[in-house]
C-alpha cells in the first residue's frame, strides 16, 4: 500500500451517481440528488440519487421479474459459482481504488479499511461462491415405502439495508449469501456512504450477474428503506443499524406481507479483564484497538471495559498509554491509526455522551474533545472514562464513537453480572489465564461472540449473531445461507 498511489487516487473527481436498476444506471425519478460530504475535510464529494418509493418499487419489480424468469435462480450451481468467483476477483483487482473511494465517503483509516472493506468483501463473495455447489438437501429417516425429501429453495427477492461504517464488508455479508442461494437482491446503502456499493453493483454486472439480480437504490431510510420494508414483493429483509429503526422495520413487516426480517442492531460489548491475565500490557493494547480503531464506529467495539479491582488503576493507565499513542488524523495516510468520525452529527452525539457521563459521576481519564478542527473534518480524541456506574447512560447505551467506559469488579460473579447488565448482546471479550474460567465466562455471557484473550478478527467460518436486543439471525458462515432459503418437503409414497 503505497502512499503516493493513495494520494494520486484521493483527488479523483466523482461524478453524480445514479441508481443501478435492472442493469441500467437510472437517475432518481424525482430528479433530485443528495449531497455527499467527506468527513476527512468537510468538502462535497458528489451527489447520489435521492430515491423515493417509486424508485424502490421499480427495483423490486425488476428483481422479481429476474427471479421469476430464472435467469439467475435457475442457473446451475456451478454457473452461479463462476460468476461470484469472477466478482471476487474483480473486487480484489480493484481493492485499493475501492477502499479509497469508501474512505473518502466514510472516514475509516485506510490501513484498517483495505483489509476490512475491499479484501473482506472479496473474501466473502469467494466463500459463498465456494459454498454454492457444496450444500445439499436432506433425506428424512422415514418408514419403508415412503421417501421424505427436504429441498432448499431461494426465497425470491431479498432487500438489504446496510449502514455507513463498513458498507462493503456488511453489504457482502448480506448480498453474497442471498445471491449464492439464487435470490435477486435490492440493496439500499447508507445515504452518507453509498459510493463503494454503487461501484460493487457495477462490478457484479461486469462479472456476469444478470440484469435485475442485484439492484442498488440510494436515498434515505424514511423514503427507500421504508418502501422496501413495506413492499409486498420482498420476501426477506436483512438490516444492520439502530434498534429504533429495526423496530420500525418489524412493524412494516407486520403491516405488509409478514416478510422475514433479520436484524443486527449493534451492541454495548463488555471486555472483561481478570488479574490472572498473563500479559496485561498486550491485553491493554488489544483493548485500545478494540474500541478506538475506526473511531469506535464498529458494531462489536469493546466499549465497556470491566476490569478486576486489584489491577484497575495500572491496567487503565496502560490502556490510556496505548490510546494516547494512537495517531488520529487523515484517514488516507498510511501512518494514521484512527480516522475521522463519520459526520458532524455523529461527533456531537459522541461529545454529548462524554458530557453526560461526567454529569452522572464518571471521571474523564483522557480525551473527550474534538481535535484537528482546522482540517475541516470531524475528528475526536480517544476517550476513556472511569468509575462508570452500571445504571448510567454510558454503561447502558451504544455511543458509536471513540469512547471507552471503565467499571471495576471484585468477583467473577460480579463480572458476569456487569457483562450481562445491558439489553444488548452482540460481542464480548474475556482476558484470563485460567482455562476453566474462560469456559465459564463463555457459557455465562449472553452475546453472539465471546473473544478470549483477543478482541475482534473472527473470520467467515463462524457466525455473527445478535442475542437479546442486538438482533436475530446470523451474518457470516454457512448459517447465513439459511436466512435466504425456504425449506420444502416432498413426501412421496413409493
PAKEKE-372565 format. One record per residue: residue in one letter; x, y, z of N, C-alpha, C in turn. Coordinates in steps of 0.05 Angstrom, whole numbers, plus 5000, padded with zeros to 4 digits. Layout:
AXYZXYZXYZ;...
//
This chain:
X501749765000500050005000501850255000;X501950384977503850594973502450864977;X503751044993502451304998502151474973;X504151454955503951614930501551524913;X501051264912498751164897496151264910;X496051244936493651344951493251634945;X495351794946495052084942494152144914;X494951984894494052024867491151964863;X490051774879487251694876485351864894;X486451994914484752134933483252374922;X484252484899483152724888481452674863;X481052424856479452364832476652484835;X475752614814473152734813471052514811;X469052524828466952324829464452444817;X463552354794461152464782458652404798;X456552564795454052504808453052224801;X452052084821451351804819448451754813;X447851524801445151434795444551174810;X442051094809441350824818442350624798;X442650374807443050144789440649964790;X438949974770436449824770436249674743;X435849414745435549244722437849274703;X440249304714442649324698443149594686;X441549794692441750054680442350264701;X443850464693444350704710442050894707;X440450934728437951074725437851294747;X437351544739437051764759434651724776;X434451854798432051854815429751964799;X427351844802425051934787424352224795;X425152294819424652574828426552774815;X428752674803430752844791432552974812;X432252904837433853034858436352874866;X438153014878440652894888440952954918;X442352774932443252824959446252884959;X447053094972449853164973451352974991;X453752904983455552734999457952885007;X458452915033460753065043462752875056;X465352935052467452765063468052845092;X468152645110468852715138471852785140;X473452735119476252785120476753085122;X475353245106475853535105473253695103;X470953565103468353705101467553795074;X469153725053468453815026466253635014;X464853744994462853584979464253404960;X463653144962464852944944463352924918;X460752894920458952844897456152854906;X454252774889451452744896450552464889;X448752354904447552094898444552134893;X443451944878440551964871438851954896;X437052154899435252164922432851994916;X433051734923430951554917428351594932;X426251504921423551514934422351234932;X419851214941418350964938418250874910;X417951054891417650984863420250844853;X422550944862425050814854425350534867;X424650514892424750264906422850054893;X420450144887418549964874419549874847;X420750054832421949984806424049764809;X425849794829427949604833426849334842;X424849334860423649084869422248944846;X420949094829419648964806421648844787;X423948974783426048864766427148604778;X427648614804428648384818426648144817;X424148204820422047994818421947874790;X422048044769422047944742424347754737;X426747844746429147674742428847414756;X427847424781427547174796425546984782;X423347094774421246914762422246804735;X423846964721424946874695427046654699;X428246644722430146434728432946484716;X433446724706436046784693438346764712;X437746794738439846744759439046504776;X436646504786435746294805435946014794;X435545984768435445714756438045644741;X440045824743442645744733443745514748;X445245334736446545114751448245234773;X448445094796450145194817452945264808;X454045104791456845144781457045404766;X454845484751454845734736454745974755;X453045964775452846184794455546204809;X456745984815459345984828461446134812;X461546084786463446214768463146524768;X460546614768460046894768461047024793;X460346904816461147024841464147014846;X465446804836468346784838469647004820;X468447054797469547264780469147534793;X466947574806466447824821468547864843;X469147654858471147664878473847754867;X474547644843477047714830477048004822;X474848104812474648384803474948574827;X473648504849473848664874476748674883;X478048444883480748434892482648594874;X482148584848483848724829483549034833;X481249114842480749404845480649484875;X481849314892481549344921482449624931;X484749714923485749974934483950204925;X483150214899481450424890478750424903;X477650184907475050154921475250244950;X477450174962477850254990478150554993;X479650674976480050964977477351104972;X475751004953473151124948471451114974;X471550884988469950855012471051025035;X473651055037474851215058474151515054;X474151605030473351885024470451925032;X468851715032466051725038465451705068;X466951535082466151485110468351525131;X470851565123472851655142474451445157;X474051185150475650965163478550995155;X480350955174483250955168483850735148;X485550805127485850635104487250365112;X488950365131490250115139488249915148;X486249995162484049825170482149765147;X481549975132479449955111480249765089;X482749755081483549585059482949295066;X483649215091483148945099480148895105;X478949075120476249035130474049085109;X474749245089472749315068473149145043;X474849245024475049114998476048825000;X478148775015479148505016477248315031;X475948415052473848255065471548195046;X470748405031468548365012469148154992;X471548164980472347964961472347684973;X473447664997473547405011470747295017;X468847475023466147385029464847275004;X465147414981463947304956465247044949;X467847024953469246764946468246544965;X467846604990466946405009464146285001;X462246464995459646374988459446254960;X461246344942461346224916462245924919;X464245884936465145604940463045434954;X461145564968459145404983456845324964;X456545454941454145404924453845114917;X456044984908455844704899456644504920;X456544594945457344414967455244404989;X452944514984450744495004448544314992;X447444145008445643934999442943955012;X440943834999438443785012438743545031;X436443445041436543225060434543005053;X435042775063433142545061432242475089;X429742485094428642435121428742135127;X429042075153429041785162426241675164;X425041605141422241525140422041215141;X419541125145418940845144419240735115;X419540475113419640355086417140415071;X417440475045415140535029414540835026;X416041005041415741295039418441425036;X418641625019421041775016420542065023;X421942165042421742445050424142605042;X423742805024425942965015425643255025;X427843375033427743655042429343825023;X427943995008429244164988429844445000;X431944564991432544844998432145014973;X430445214975429745384952430245674959;X431045834939431246124944428646244951;X428646454967426146574977424846764956;X426546874938425447064918427047314918;X425747534927427047794928427947854956;X430547914959431647994985432348294984;X431448435004432248715008434348735030;X436548875025438648915045439049205050;X438949285075439449565083441949565101;X444049695092446649685106447549965115;X449249975135450050235147452450355133;X453350575144455550725132458350645143;X458550495164461150465177462950265162;X461850045153463349855136461549755113;X461049935094459049865074459749615057;X462249595048462949355032462949105048;X464049105072464148865088461348775095;X459748955107457048875116455248825092;X455548985071453948935047454448655036;X456948575035457648305025456548085042;X456548135069455447935087452547865080;X451048055068448248015062447847935032;X449248085015448848044986449947764978;X452347694986453647454976452047194982;X451147145007449546905012446846914999;X445647154997443047174984443247104954;X445347204941445747134912446546844909;X448246744927449146464925446846274927;X444846344943442446184946440546204922;X441046384903439446414879437446634879;X437546804899435547024901436347264884;X434547444880435147714869435147904893;X436748114891437248294913436748584906;X435548734924435449024923436949134947;X439049284942440749384963440349684967;X439949764993439950054999442350105018;X444450245007446650325024445850555043;X447550605063447250845079447551085061;X445751285064445751515046448351675047;X449751655069452251805072454751645064;X454351395055456651235047455651025027;X454951115003453850944982455850884960;X457951034958459651024934460950754928;X462050634948463450374943461450154936;X459050164947457049964940455850004912;X455650254904454850304876456950194857;X459450224863461550104846461449804847;X460849684871460649394873458449294854;X456149444852454049364834454949354805;X456549554797457649554770459449324765;X461149264785462949034782461448764780;X459248744795457648504794456548454766;X455748664752454748624725457048564706;X459348684711461648624695462448334698;X462048224722462647944727460647744714;X458447844704456447674690453847634705;X453347784727450847764740448647864722;X446347724719444247814700443048074710;X441948224691440548474697438248414717;X438048574737435848544757436548364780;X438748214778439448034800440548194824;X441948414819442848594840442248874832;X440649004848439849284843440749454867;X441649694862442549874884441050134882;X439450194903437850434904438750604927;X439550844921440551024942438251214952;X438651324975436751504986436551475016;X434651605029434351595058432751355067;X433051295093431451085105428451135104;X427451365112424651415111423451395083;X425051435062424051415035424451135024;X426951055019427550805005427350565025;X428450595049428350375068425550295075;X423850495081421050435088419650305065;X420150395040418850275017419549985014;X422049915018422849635016421649465038;X421549575062420349435084417349395081;X416049575067413149555064412349405038;X414349345022413749214996412448944999;X410548884983409148624983410748414967;X412848494953414348314936417048244948;X417848364970420348294984419748075003;X421247855000420747615017422347625043;X424847735042426547755065427848025066;X428048145089429348405093431648355113;X434048425105436448405123437448685128;X437848745154438549015162440749015183;X442549205181444449275202444149565208;X443749635233443449915241442349945269;X440850155274440050225301437650055310;X437350035336435049895347432350025341;X432250285341429750425335428850365307;X430750375288429950315260429250025257;X430649845271429949565270427049515279;X426249645300423449615309421449705288;X422049925275420250025254420049825231;X422349705224422249505202420549265209;X420649185235418848965243415949045241;X415349295248412549395245411749395216;X413549485198412949495169412449215159;X413949025168413448745160410648655167;X409748725192407048645200404948795184;X405549035176403649195160403449105131;X405348955122405448875094405048575090;X407148435082406748145075407947955095;X408548055119409747885140412547775131;X413947935116416647845107418447785130;X420247605127422147545148424147785150;X424647875174426448095179428748005197;X431148025187433547955203435048215210;X435648235236436648495246439248455261;X441248625255443648645271443748935281;X443248965307442549235318444749345336;X447149265333449349385348449649265376;X451449385391451949275417453149475437;X453449385461454949535482456749325495;X458749245479460148995485462049025509;X461848835528463648835551466348695544;X468448805555471148695553472148655581;X472148405591472648335619475548255622;X477048385639479848335643480348245672;X481348005676481947895702484847935709;X485447935735488147985744490047765737;X488947525730490747295723491447295694;X490847505679491647525651494647525649;X495847345633498747315632500247565623;X499247695602500647925591498748165591;X498748315613496848535616497348765597;X499848815590500449035572499348965544;X499648725535498548645509495448665511;X494248575533491348605536490448895534;X492049075546491449355545491549465516;X493549375501493749465473491449365457;X490749105460488448995446485849135454;X485649205479483249345489483049615475;X485249765473485250025460484449995430;X485649795416484849755388481949675386;X480949515405478249415404476149625407;X476749865416474850075419475450315401;X478050365396478750625383479250605353;X479750365342480050345313477450425299;X477650555276475350665262473750855280;X475250995298473951185316471651065331;X471850815338469850685354467250625339;X467250665313464850625297464650345287;X464550155305464549865299462349745317;X460649585305458349475320459249295343;X461549155339462448975360464549105378;X464949365376467049505392466849445421;X469149395434469249335462469049585478;X466649695480466249965491465949975521;X465649735534465449725564467849565574;X469749695586471949555599471149485628;X471149235634470349135661472849005672;X474149125692476849045700476948985730;X478448775737478648695765479848915782;X478748965805479549185822482549195828;X483648955833486448955842488449055821;X487649055795489349155774488249395760;X486049505771484549715757486249945749;X487550065769489050315763491350275743;X492850065747495150015729494149945701;X492049785699491049705673489849945658;X488350105671487150345658489450525649;X491550555665493750715657495150605632;X495250335630496450215606494750255582;X492150235585490350285562490550585554;X490750755573491051045567493651095551;X495750965560498350995546498050905517;X496850685512496550585484494650765468;X492550855481490651035467491851295459;X493451415477494651675471496851655451;X497951405447500051365427498851325399;X496251285397494951235371494651505356;X495351505331495351745315492651785302;X491352015309488752085298489252285275;X487952245252488352435231487352335204;X488552445183487752385155487452085151;X485051995145484651705141486151595117;X486851765098488251675074491351685078;X492251715102495151695108495651425119;X497751295109498351025118499351025147;X500051255158501051275185498851325206;X496351355196494151415215493051165227;X492651175254491450945268488450975272;X487551225274484651275278483851495259;X481751435243480851625223478851815234;X477051905217475052105224472551985235;X471252135253468452075260466752135235;X464851975229463551975203462252235195;X461152385214459652625207459652805232;X458953065227458753245249456553165268;X454353065257452152975274453052745293;X454652555282455652335299457552445320;X459252635312461252745330459752885354;X457653025348456153155370454852955389;X453952725378452952515395455152405414;X457452375403459752265418460552465441;X460752715434461552915454459452955475;X456952935468454752965487454752725506;X455452485496455652255514457752285535;X459952415528462152465548461252655569;X459952875560458953075579456952955599;X455152795588453052665605454352475624;X456252315615457552125633458852265657;X460152495652461352645673459252745693;X457052825682454852925699453652705717;X454052455708453052225723455152105741;X457452235743459452155763461952025752;X462151985726464551865714466852055714;X469251955715471752115715473052095687;X473652325675474952335649477952285653;X478852075641481751995643483352135620;X482252125596483652245573481552295551;X482252495534480552545510478052705517;X475952645503473352775508472953025492;X474753085473474453335458474753285428;X473653475413474153485384477053585379;X478353475359481053555353481253605323;X483453735315484153785287481953945273;X480854135287478654295275479554445250;X482054515248483054655225482954495199;X482654235201482554065177479954095162;X477854185176475154185164473753925167;X475153715177473853455181472853425209;X472053185216470753125242472452915256;X474052995276475852825290475552855320;X475952635334475552635363477852485376;X478852585398481052445413479952195426;X481551975426480651735441480051805470;X477751705479476751805505476251565524;X477251595549476851395569475551525594;X473451405604472151495628472051265648;X472951315673472851115693470651165713;X470250975732468150985752465451025739;X464950875717462350885704460450695717;X458250805728456350645743454650475724;X453850225733452350045716449650155706;X448450335722445850445714446150695697;X448550785692448951035677448451005647;X447951225634447351225605449751115589;X452151185597454451095582454850795584;X454250675606454450395610452350245594;X450050355592447750215580447350255550;X448250485539447450555512449950565494;X449550465469451650485449452150775441;X454650855441455351125433456151135403;X457550935394458550915366460651135361;X462551155379464651335377467051245393;X469251395393471751305407471551365437;X469651235451469151285479469051025494;X470850985513471050745529470150805558;X468350645568467550665596468950445611;X469650505636471150315653469650275679;X469250025687467849955712469449735725;X469749745751471349545766469549325777;X470749095782469348875795471248735814;X470048575833471748435853471548135850;X469248025841468947735838468147655810;X468447405804467647305777464647335774;X463147285794460147315792459447605786;X460847785799460248065794461048145766;X463248035755464048095728461847995708;X460747755713458647645696456147825697;X455447905721453048085723453448345708;X455848455711456348705696456348665666;X457648445657457748395629454948355617;X453148225632450448185623448548405630;X449548625640447848835652446649035633;X446448965607445149145588443148975571;X441549115555439548975538440848865512;X443448925508444748845483446548605487;X447048455466448748225468449948135442;X451648315430452848245404455548115407;X457348235422460048125426461048165454;X463248035461464448065487467347975485;X468848055505471647955507472247875536;X474047675539474947585565477947545564;X479347675582482247625584482747485611;X483947255610484547095634486646885627;X488146805647490046585644488846315652;X486346315661485146065671483345945650;X483945695641482345555621479545515631;X479245415655476545365666474945625668;X476245835677474846095679474046185651;X475746155632474946245605472446105596;X472245835600469845695591467445765608;X467845815633465545905650464446175639;X466246355632465446615622464046595595;X465146425577463846385551460946285555;X460546105574457845995579456046205592;X457146375608455546555624454746815610;X456546915592456047175579454047135556;X451947295556449847265536450447455513;X451947355494452547505470453247315447;X453047415423453447245400456347155395;X458247315404461047255401462447305428;X464047125437465747175461468647125453;X470247335452473047315447474547245473;X476547075471478147015494481047075488;X482247255505484947345502485547465475;X483547585463483747735439481247905437;X481148075416478648215412478448285382;X476348175369475848215341477348005324;X476848015298478347845280477047575272;X474647515283473347265276472747265246;X473347045232473147045203470446945193;X470346885167467746805155466846525163;X468546375176467746095183465846085206;X465546305221463746305245461646515242;X459246475254457146675252457446905270;X456247135262455947365279452947385285;X452147325309449347305316448747495339;X446547645337445747815358444047665379;X444747705404443047605426441547835439;X439447775454437847985467436948195446;X437248445452436248655433438448735413;X440448575410442348615388441548485362;X439248355362438148265336437547965336;X437347865311436647585307437947495281;X437947225277439247125253442347155255;X443647065234446647075234447647175208;X449647355209451247415186453747235188;X455047195164457447035163456946735166;X458746575157458746275159456546155141;X456545895140454445755125451645805136;X451545875162448945915174447446155161;X448946345150447646575138445946495113;X446646285100445046185077442246125085;X441846035110439245945119437146175119;X438146425122436346655122435046695095;X436446605074435546675047434546435032;X433746225047432645985035430045905048;X428245785033425845655043426245355043;X425245215063425244925063422644825051;X422844625034420444495022420644195025;X418544075036418543785040417043655016;X418243445006416943264986416443005000;X413842925004413042685018411942484997;X413542284991413042114967412341834976;X410041734968409241454973410441284951;X412041094959413340914939411640664934;
//
